[in-house]
Amino acid sequence: MTLIRLEKQGSRMRVSACGHAVGSPAACAGVSALLCALCGYLRLEETAKLHRCRLESGDALLEFSGGERATAAFELTAVGLRQIAIGYPACVRIEE
């Protein structure tokens, strides 16, 4: 199972994922794609500050801060991860 933690305090945000979505390559690929896209976006977005980006198999952590654009990227990613958790409840769990 992949455990995802979503945290937001003011302008500082954190997304972490630990474990594998065993039994569902689609869920695993979806989580990976969203986190990779978020990291790529934050690296390009001038108004965001990427404090930490670790993307490894079964272990991901993104810590960042910024204004409206960084917050929107966080919210969009969170919605996508929640949708995956709804579709694959045995494989993905979210804590907020």
HELIX and SHEET records of a PDB file:
HELIX    1   1 PRO A   25  LEU A   44  1                                  20    
HELIX    2   2 GLU A   68  GLY A   87  1                                  20    
SHEET    1   A 5 ALA A  48  GLU A  56  0                                        
SHEET    2   A 5 ASP A  59  GLY A  66 -1                                        
SHEET    3   A 5 ARG A  12  CYS A  18 -1                                        
SHEET    4   A 5 THR A   2  GLN A   9 -1                                        
SHEET    5   A 5 VAL A  92  GLU A  95  1                                        
END                                                                             
